[in-house]
């Protein structure tokens, strides 16, 4: 069914505050390696250093970017060394709660959201980011952004961008969401093997 994506299902902030400390931030090396850069930062936080180019090769990155279903297996090839695994979840009703729960356990979550392209502004793109902190009373989420920044975003705006809401969606990705090809609220969750 085509139509507007609901951006409130499963989004119920409470009063939790958690922030991962010492999370590394790098700027992606090309305009199409945000996914491998997000994996690089996450792996380093978990204790494994791998260069972005190696991750890009393992994740079948191409000049248009990295698809989540190729990024996750590439990520898994490294996570297995840490006794962990990654799983892609799209449009899960409990995505927000899983992100917060994982942060409380010290585990970051890679996700896809809609942003303005730092390499080609004002172009809108879907982009990988990493949830590394949440301040529900303050209405803020902390995102490690492969554009090389640690961003504090209003929680509701982040949720709408994570939901690929129409006002933030790039034209092609917005159509793909409406057709059911790209799932809103796509995240890559890490767990023990």
C-alpha positions in Angstrom: 0.0 0.0 0.0 1.4 3.4 -1.0 0.9 6.3 1.3 2.5 8.4 4.0 4.8 6.6 6.4 3.7 6.6 10.0 6.5 8.2 12.0 5.1 7.7 15.5 4.5 3.9 15.8 6.9 2.5 18.4 8.3 5.9 19.4 7.6 6.5 23.0 10.4 8.4 24.8 10.5 8.1 28.6 13.1 9.5 31.0 16.3 7.5 30.1 19.7 9.1 29.7 22.7 7.2 28.4 25.8 8.2 26.5 28.6 5.9 25.2 31.9 7.5 26.1 35.1 7.3 24.0 33.2 6.6 20.7 35.6 7.4 17.8 34.5 9.7 15.0 36.0 9.6 11.5 35.0 11.4 8.3 34.2 9.0 5.5 36.9 8.8 2.9 34.7 9.1 -0.1 31.2 10.5 -0.8 29.8 6.9 -1.0 31.4 5.1 2.0 29.2 6.3 4.9 28.2 2.7 5.7 31.8 1.3 5.8 32.8 4.4 7.9 30.0 3.7 10.3 31.2 0.1 10.6 34.8 1.2 11.1 33.8 3.5 14.0 31.6 0.9 15.6 34.2 -1.9 15.3 36.9 0.4 16.8 34.6 1.2 19.7 34.2 -2.5 20.2 37.9 -3.0 20.2 38.8 -4.0 16.6 40.6 -1.6 14.2 39.8 -2.1 10.5 40.4 0.4 7.7 37.4 1.8 5.7 38.6 0.5 2.3 38.8 -3.1 3.6 35.2 -2.8 5.0 34.0 -1.2 1.7 35.4 -4.2 -0.3 33.9 -6.7 2.1 30.5 -4.9 2.0 30.4 -4.6 -1.8 30.3 -0.8 -1.7 29.9 0.8 -5.1 29.9 4.5 -6.3 26.2 4.9 -5.3 26.9 3.6 -1.7 26.4 0.5 0.3 23.1 -1.4 0.6 22.2 -2.6 4.1 21.9 -6.2 3.0 25.6 -6.1 1.8 26.8 -3.9 4.7 25.6 -6.4 7.3 27.5 -9.4 6.0 30.6 -7.3 5.6 30.2 -6.1 9.2 29.6 -9.7 10.3 32.9 -10.9 8.8 34.6 -8.6 11.4 32.2 -8.9 14.3 32.6 -12.7 14.3 36.2 -12.0 15.6 34.6 -10.4 18.6 32.0 -13.2 19.2 29.2 -10.9 17.9 26.9 -10.7 15.0 24.8 -8.1 13.2 21.2 -8.3 11.9 19.3 -5.8 9.7 15.9 -4.9 11.0 13.6 -2.7 8.9 10.4 -1.1 10.1 10.3 -3.0 13.4 7.7 -1.7 15.8 10.3 -2.0 18.6 13.2 -0.3 16.8 13.4 2.7 19.2 13.2 0.5 22.3 15.9 -1.8 21.0 18.2 1.2 20.2 17.8 2.5 23.8 18.1 -0.9 25.4 21.3 -1.6 23.4 22.7 1.8 24.5 22.0 0.9 28.1 24.1 -2.2 27.5 26.9 -0.2 25.9 26.1 -1.3 22.4 25.8 1.3 19.6 23.3 0.8 16.7 24.0 1.7 13.1 20.9 3.0 11.3 19.9 4.7 8.0 18.3 8.2 8.1 17.7 11.0 5.6 20.1 14.0 5.7 21.5 16.7 3.5 24.6 15.4 1.7 27.8 17.1 3.2 29.7 16.3 0.0 27.0 17.7 -2.4 24.7 20.1 -0.6 21.7 20.8 -0.8 21.2 17.3 -2.1 19.2 15.0 0.2 20.4 11.5 0.7 19.9 8.5 2.9 22.9 8.1 5.1 24.3 5.7 7.8 24.7 7.0 11.3 25.3 5.5 14.7 23.2 6.0 17.8 25.6 6.6 20.7 23.6 8.5 23.2 20.0 9.4 24.3 18.7 12.0 26.6 15.0 11.5 26.6 14.1 14.2 29.2 16.1 16.7 27.1 14.7 15.3 23.8 18.1 14.7 22.3 19.9 11.8 20.5 23.6 11.7 20.0 24.6 10.5 16.5 28.2 9.6 15.4 27.9 10.9 11.8 30.3 9.5 9.1 30.5 13.1 7.8 33.0 13.4 10.6 30.8 14.9 13.4 29.2 14.0 16.6 25.7 15.4 16.3 23.2 16.2 19.0 19.7 16.1 17.3 16.2 16.8 18.5 14.8 13.3 19.2 11.6 13.9 17.2 13.5 15.2 14.2 15.8 12.2 14.3 12.9 9.9 14.5 11.3 11.5 11.4 14.6 11.3 9.5 15.0 7.7 10.6 11.5 7.0 9.4 12.4 8.6 6.1 9.5 11.0 6.5 8.3 12.8 3.4 9.7 16.2 4.4 13.3 14.8 4.7 13.2 12.0 2.1 15.3 12.2 -1.0 13.1 11.8 -4.1 14.2 8.3 -5.1 14.4 6.9 -1.5 11.0 8.5 -0.6 9.4 6.7 -3.6 11.2 3.4 -2.6 9.8 3.7 0.9 6.3 4.3 -0.3 6.6 1.3 -2.7 7.9 -0.9 0.2 11.3 -1.4 -1.5 13.2 0.5 1.2 12.0 0.0 4.8 11.8 3.1 7.1 13.6 2.7 10.4 16.2 0.4 9.1 18.9 -0.4 11.7 21.7 -2.9 12.1 21.6 -4.4 15.6 24.6 -6.1 17.3 24.2 -9.1 19.5 26.3 -12.0 20.9 26.8 -15.0 18.6 
